[in-house]
């Protein structure tokens, strides 16, 4: 599963962050979010940053791909 991340500074960068689905759901559950589909439909860039931090805290890898903007 991927989530987009936009850095809202001049000359913004846009990324797709690819997370393992089972691990992403595990992180969401640990944060008290049980409806992962609704979360992915409504998330914001700050949420993507939080998921990146949670994966890094657990030592899990994810892929961050720069996309044209």
C-alpha positions in Angstrom: 0.0 0.0 0.0 1.2 3.5 -0.6 0.6 6.9 0.8 1.6 10.1 -0.7 3.8 12.7 1.0 4.1 16.3 -0.2 6.6 18.6 1.4 4.8 21.9 1.4 7.8 24.2 0.9 8.8 26.2 -2.2 9.8 23.7 -4.9 7.8 20.9 -3.1 8.8 17.3 -3.4 6.2 14.6 -3.8 6.8 11.0 -2.8 4.9 7.8 -2.7 5.7 5.8 0.4 5.1 2.1 0.0 4.3 0.2 3.2 3.8 -3.5 3.8 0.0 -3.8 4.2 0.0 -6.1 7.3 2.6 -4.0 9.1 0.7 -0.8 8.2 -2.5 -2.2 9.6 -0.6 -3.2 12.8 0.7 0.3 13.2 -2.8 1.8 12.6 -4.3 -0.6 15.2 -1.6 0.4 17.7 -2.6 4.0 17.2 -6.3 3.2 17.8 -7.3 3.3 14.2 -9.4 0.2 13.3 -10.8 1.3 9.9 -7.7 1.3 7.8 -9.7 1.8 4.6 -11.3 5.0 5.9 -7.9 6.2 7.1 -6.3 5.7 3.7 -9.2 7.5 2.0 -8.9 10.5 4.3 -5.2 10.8 5.4 -3.0 13.9 5.2 0.7 14.4 4.6 1.3 14.5 8.4 -0.2 11.1 8.7 2.3 9.8 6.1 5.1 11.3 8.0 3.8 9.6 11.2 3.6 6.2 9.5 7.2 6.6 8.3 8.3 7.4 11.8 6.4 4.5 13.3 8.0 2.1 10.7 11.5 3.5 11.5 10.9 3.2 15.2 10.0 -0.5 14.8 13.0 -1.1 12.4 10.7 -1.9 9.5 11.5 -0.9 6.0 9.4 0.9 3.5 10.0 2.4 0.0 10.0 6.1 -0.6 9.7 6.9 -4.3 10.0 10.5 -5.7 7.3 11.2 -8.3 7.1 14.0 -10.8 5.1 17.0 -9.7 
